[in-house]
């Protein structure tokens, strides 16, 4: 049997003002809390894997407009988000380094 070393993360609750929300969720196993002002990508996509269940409070969602003004809003950097196809393309595979053989003691 293959054992996965990757631990799954529970839902992430994103808030602007605590107002007792930290007390309400602190005893629920697997639920993480995060202030919208401390938002970083590793909390939204741990390990680089997209799809974490995020619960936004209304004030946190509205705060995004304040944090990211119209000039600094994140924009798409990649036009093609199919990373598997990009990694397996001839252009990438031609310039990719070969895998190293690992020697175990």
N, C-alpha and C positions, 0 to 999 in steps of 0.2 A: 504494500500500500504506500502511496506517495503522501507524505505529510507536508503540508504547506507551512512554511515558516512565516508567512505574511498574516498578521493579525488584522481582522476586520475592525473598522471603526464604526461606532454607532452614530446616531444623528447628531448634527451640530445645530445648536440654537444660537442665532445671532441677534443681539439686542443692542440698543443704544443706551437706554437708561435701565438700571437694574430693577428698581421698583419691586423688589421681592422675587424676581425671577430666578435669581441665583439660589435662594432658599427653596424654591419650589422644585428645581431640577437637580439639586445636589445629591440626592439619595437615589436617583434613578441610574442603574448601572448602564454604562456605555454612552450616556448622553453627555456631550461636551457643550460648554457655554463659551461664548466669545463676544467681546465688545466689538462693534462695527469699526471703531477707530483703530483696533489692533488686528484687523483683518489681513491675513497673508495667504498666499496660494497654497502653502503646505497644509493649512487647516482645511481648505476647501477640497483639495485633491491630495490626500496623504499618499506618499510614495509615487506621486505622479499619475495616479489612477483616478480618472474622472468618475463622477457619479455618486459622490457622497450625498446623503439626504440632508439638506439644509432647511431649517425652519427659520424664517425671517420674521421679526416683529415689524409692525407697520412703521414704527419710528425709525428702525434700523434701515429699512428699505428706502425711506424718504431721505435718510442721512447720506445715502450714496451720492445724491445730487450735490450735497454740500461738500463732501470729501473729494469727489471727482467732478470738478467743474467741466463745462462743455469743452474747454481746450485740453484738459488732461484726462478725459475719459479713456479707459482702455479700448484699444481697437484690435482688430484681427491682424496678426502679423503673418500668419500662414493663409494662403488662399486655398490649399488643399489639406484638410485635416486628417487624411487617411495615412497615418504614420507607417502602417505595415506596408502599404503600397510604395511609399517613398523609400523606406529602408530596403526593400527588395528590388528597387529599380536598378537598372544597369549602371546608371551614373554613380550611384552611391556604392554599389557593390564593387565597382572597378577601383574606387579610391579607398575602400574600407580596408583596414588592417586585418591580416589573417589572425585567427585566434591562436593564442599561445598554448602550448602543451604544458599542463600543470604537473609538476613532479611532486609527489607526496613522499614524505620521509618514511 
